[in-house]
Amino acid sequence: MDSIFEYMQRYDFENLFFCQDKALDFKAVIAIHDTTLGPATGGCRMWQDYPSERDAVEDALRLARGMTYKYAAAGVNLGGGKAVIIGDPKRTDREPIFRALGKFINRLGGKYITGEDVGTTLQDMEYIRMETEHVVTLPTYLGGAGDIAPMTALGTIRAMQACCNRIYGSDSLDGKHVAVQGLGAVGHNMIELLHELGARLTVTDIDPAKVEAMTARFGASAVEPDAIYDVDCDIFCPCALGKVINDDSLKRLKCKIICGSANNQLAEEHHGDQLEKMGLVYAPDYIANAGGTIYDTDRLGVGGVSHERGKARVTRIYDNMQRVFDIADRDQLPTYQAADRMAEERIRQIAEVKKYTDGF
């Protein structure tokens, strides 16, 4: 990573906020990438296994930029932001931690809206809501959409079906061998849907209990976490943390399609170019994993939650993936660049529209 300001200038970030409370042992970063389409929105991640605080900052920045592109590509009128709490996600004193974050978010006056992410829960969002209205992921009894992981999984499946159509000429996942990395909130929903659609499954997770549960319930095969890259399969489905497409994994992958719910799957952009050269079909992560946030934010500005309306919008991820393929074919681009182009075109178009005012 360059200096922080050089990195922000390269990708045109708007703001980066540092938050701390010594008495609570609380440290957090809030990154705001772009608010052309609307308030910066993105989940709150709680994680401690960063090599350095600088790595935590980079994670927040990368994730915020990813949210800008995710919303733009999905046709949602929100910008991209992200919060990262640097701390143990298993901390038990959660109320003061998340209420402190809520206080800091409230100071931003609506410029950033938070939600659930890795290491955080709906209960944590309730604590944030005690201090600010700028939180989108909430239980149904507080007017939110509730658990959004099933919709993230559904959207990823829709992207996967579009990838299958490109490779095999059919949307069907019946009989396809899918290697799933990560069995958390989204991963276990992926397993259930894939099983229903007839896929053959190989799974892994750093938590042996989760692996045992999936193998017992769905008859999936299991491998050790590092061995998932060596599985001879049709589809590699990363549903854990990012940077899993890297110099090492590219030498080992034995699949035709990469489509999963993890954020920031490419360790570096040139790895997307390498995937293209290898003839692998890659579903850009922010296209495939947009289902949860599409469903979660569907209620904003339209009068509340509608499961049917939200789910219908999630299923359109198939069409979004098809548009990425169309742009990739039209402009002779790898899919990760085609997805960026689709998002950037929409941001430019809406920025043009916003030049006009109601001054007549």
ZAMARGU-4260 file (C-alpha; in steps of 0.2 Angstrom, whole numbers, plus 5000, padded with zeros to 4 digits):
<rodrens>
0) 5000/5000/5000 | 5006/5018/4996 | 5005/5031/5009 | 4987/5033/5015 | 4984/5049/5006
5) 4992/5043/4990 | 4980/5028/4991 | 4965/5039/4994 | 4970/5050/4979 | 4973/5035/4968
10) 4955/5029/4971 | 4947/5046/4974 | 4941/5043/4992 | 4932/5057/5001 | 4935/5054/5020
15) 4944/5043/5032 | 4939/5044/5051 | 4949/5037/5066 | 4939/5034/5082 | 4945/5029/5099
20) 4940/5028/5117 | 4955/5024/5128 | 4944/5019/5143 | 4934/5006/5132 | 4949/5000/5123
25) 4940/5005/5107 | 4948/5008/5091 | 4939/5010/5074 | 4941/5017/5057 | 4927/5023/5046
30) 4931/5025/5027 | 4920/5035/5015 | 4923/5032/4997 | 4910/5041/4986 | 4893/5049/4990
35) 4888/5053/4972 | 4873/5041/4972 | 4869/5044/4990 | 4875/5042/5008 | 4890/5031/5010
40) 4883/5014/5016 | 4892/4998/5021 | 4894/4986/5036 | 4903/4987/5052 | 4917/4974/5053
45) 4925/4968/5069 | 4942/4960/5067 | 4958/4958/5077 | 4969/4948/5066 | 4977/4962/5056
50) 4996/4962/5055 | 4996/4981/5059 | 4984/4995/5061 | 4989/5000/5043 | 4982/4984/5037
55) 4965/4988/5046 | 4965/5005/5037 | 4968/4997/5020 | 4954/4984/5024 | 4942/4998/5028
60) 4947/5008/5012 | 4946/4993/5000 | 4929/4988/5007 | 4922/5005/5006 | 4927/5007/4988
65) 4919/4990/4985 | 4903/4996/4992 | 4903/5011/4980 | 4904/4999/4965 | 4892/4986/4973
70) 4878/4999/4975 | 4882/5007/4958 | 4882/4991/4948 | 4866/4985/4957 | 4856/5001/4953
75) 4855/5006/4971 | 4856/5025/4976 | 4869/5024/4989 | 4887/5027/4990 | 4901/5017/4998
80) 4908/5016/5015 | 4914/5004/5029 | 4918/5004/5047 | 4931/4992/5055 | 4933/4990/5073
85) 4950/4984/5078 | 4946/4971/5091 | 4942/4953/5096 | 4925/4949/5088 | 4922/4938/5103
90) 4922/4952/5115 | 4908/4951/5128 | 4906/4969/5133 | 4898/4973/5116 | 4885/4987/5122
95) 4898/5000/5126 | 4908/4996/5111 | 4894/4998/5098 | 4886/5012/5107 | 4903/5021/5106
100) 4903/5018/5087 | 4885/5024/5086 | 4891/5040/5094 | 4905/5043/5081 | 4893/5038/5067
105) 4880/5051/5073 | 4893/5065/5072 | 4894/5062/5054 | 4876/5068/5052 | 4870/5055/5039
110) 4886/5055/5028 | 4888/5036/5033 | 4875/5023/5036 | 4882/5007/5044 | 4876/4989/5045
115) 4881/4971/5050 | 4897/4963/5043 | 4910/4950/5048 | 4911/4949/5067 | 4896/4959/5071
120) 4878/4954/5074 | 4860/4961/5073 | 4861/4964/5092 | 4876/4975/5089 | 4866/4985/5077
125) 4853/4987/5090 | 4866/4995/5101 | 4872/5006/5088 | 4854/5011/5085 | 4853/5017/5103
130) 4864/5031/5098 | 4860/5035/5080 | 4847/5032/5067 | 4860/5030/5053 | 4860/5011/5054
135) 4852/5000/5041 | 4853/4982/5046 | 4841/4979/5060 | 4829/4966/5067 | 4812/4966/5060
140) 4804/4972/5076 | 4814/4988/5074 | 4808/4990/5056 | 4823/4982/5048 | 4824/4967/5036
145) 4831/4955/5049 | 4844/4942/5044 | 4851/4947/5027 | 4863/4932/5025 | 4850/4921/5015
150) 4848/4935/5002 | 4867/4937/5000 | 4867/4918/4997 | 4853/4919/4985 | 4861/4933/4975
155) 4878/4923/4974 | 4868/4908/4968 | 4860/4919/4954 | 4877/4925/4949 | 4884/4907/4949
160) 4869/4902/4938 | 4874/4916/4925 | 4892/4909/4926 | 4886/4892/4922 | 4876/4898/4908
165) 4891/4906/4900 | 4902/4890/4902 | 4890/4876/4900 | 4875/4884/4891 | 4863/4880/4905
170) 4859/4888/4922 | 4858/4872/4931 | 4869/4868/4946 | 4863/4850/4946 | 4878/4838/4947
175) 4891/4853/4948 | 4905/4851/4960 | 4906/4866/4971 | 4920/4869/4983 | 4914/4881/4997
180) 4927/4890/5008 | 4919/4897/5024 | 4904/4891/5033 | 4898/4907/5042 | 4882/4916/5041
185) 4882/4916/5021 | 4892/4900/5018 | 4880/4889/5027 | 4865/4897/5018 | 4875/4894/5002
190) 4877/4875/5006 | 4858/4873/5009 | 4853/4881/4993 | 4867/4872/4983 | 4861/4856/4990
195) 4843/4859/4985 | 4849/4863/4968 | 4858/4846/4966 | 4876/4852/4968 | 4890/4840/4974
200) 4899/4849/4989 | 4916/4850/4996 | 4917/4862/5011 | 4930/4869/5023 | 4931/4881/5038
205) 4943/4886/5051 | 4929/4880/5064 | 4928/4861/5064 | 4911/4861/5072 | 4904/4871/5057
210) 4912/4858/5045 | 4905/4843/5055 | 4887/4851/5055 | 4887/4853/5036 | 4894/4836/5032
215) 4882/4828/5044 | 4867/4837/5037 | 4870/4838/5018 | 4883/4824/5015 | 4896/4836/5009
220) 4914/4831/5008 | 4927/4840/5019 | 4945/4846/5017 | 4957/4856/5028 | 4956/4875/5025
225) 4972/4876/5015 | 4967/4861/5004 | 4951/4869/4997 | 4962/4877/4983 | 4967/4860/4977
230) 4950/4852/4975 | 4946/4847/4957 | 4929/4855/4955 | 4918/4865/4943 | 4915/4880/4954
235) 4926/4888/4968 | 4915/4897/4980 | 4925/4908/4992 | 4913/4914/5007 | 4926/4919/5020
240) 4939/4933/5020 | 4947/4942/5005 | 4963/4941/4995 | 4960/4922/4992 | 4964/4924/4973
245) 4983/4927/4974 | 4999/4921/4967 | 4999/4905/4977 | 4981/4900/4975 | 4981/4904/4956
250) 4994/4890/4954 | 4983/4877/4963 | 4965/4881/4958 | 4956/4867/4948 | 4940/4874/4943
255) 4931/4883/4928 | 4921/4896/4938 | 4925/4907/4953 | 4910/4914/4961 | 4907/4917/4980
260) 4901/4929/4993 | 4918/4935/5000 | 4923/4953/4998 | 4939/4958/4990 | 4943/4941/4983
265) 4957/4947/4971 | 4973/4950/4981 | 4978/4963/4968 | 4970/4968/4952 | 4982/4959/4941
270) 4976/4943/4948 | 4960/4947/4938 | 4970/4948/4922 | 4978/4931/4926 | 4961/4923/4928
275) 4956/4929/4911 | 4972/4922/4903 | 4969/4906/4912 | 4951/4905/4904 | 4942/4905/4921
280) 4926/4914/4923 | 4926/4925/4938 | 4911/4933/4945 | 4917/4950/4952 | 4913/4949/4971
285) 4903/4965/4973 | 4892/4959/4959 | 4889/4941/4966 | 4888/4946/4984 | 4876/4961/4983
290) 4860/4952/4987 | 4861/4955/5006 | 4863/4974/5004 | 4851/4975/4990 | 4838/4967/5001
295) 4843/4976/5017 | 4843/4994/5009 | 4827/4990/4999 | 4816/4998/5012 | 4825/5015/5012
300) 4814/5028/5004 | 4800/5017/4999 | 4790/5015/5014 | 4796/4999/5023 | 4801/4981/5021
305) 4793/4971/5007 | 4800/4953/5006 | 4793/4950/4989 | 4800/4966/4982 | 4817/4964/4990
310) 4819/4946/4984 | 4814/4951/4967 | 4828/4964/4966 | 4840/4951/4973 | 4836/4939/4959
315) 4841/4952/4946 | 4859/4949/4950 | 4858/4936/4936 | 4855/4950/4924 | 4868/4961/4932
320) 4881/4947/4929 | 4875/4945/4911 | 4878/4963/4908 | 4896/4961/4915 | 4899/4948/4902
325) 4891/4958/4889 | 4903/4973/4893 | 4918/4961/4894 | 4914/4954/4877 | 4911/4971/4870
330) 4926/4980/4876 | 4938/4965/4877 | 4940/4966/4896 | 4942/4954/4910 | 4926/4953/4920
335) 4933/4962/4935 | 4936/4977/4924 | 4920/4975/4915 | 4911/4976/4932 | 4920/4992/4937
340) 4916/5000/4920 | 4897/4996/4922 | 4898/5004/4940 | 4908/5019/4934 | 4896/5023/4919
345) 4881/5023/4931 | 4890/5035/4943 | 4895/5047/4929 | 4878/5047/4922 | 4870/5051/4939
350) 4883/5064/4943 | 4877/5072/4927 | 4859/5071/4932 | 4863/5079/4948 | 4870/5095/4940
355) 4852/5100/4937 | 4842/5109/4951 | 4824/5113/4954 | 4828/5131/4951 | 4814/5134/4937
</rodrens>
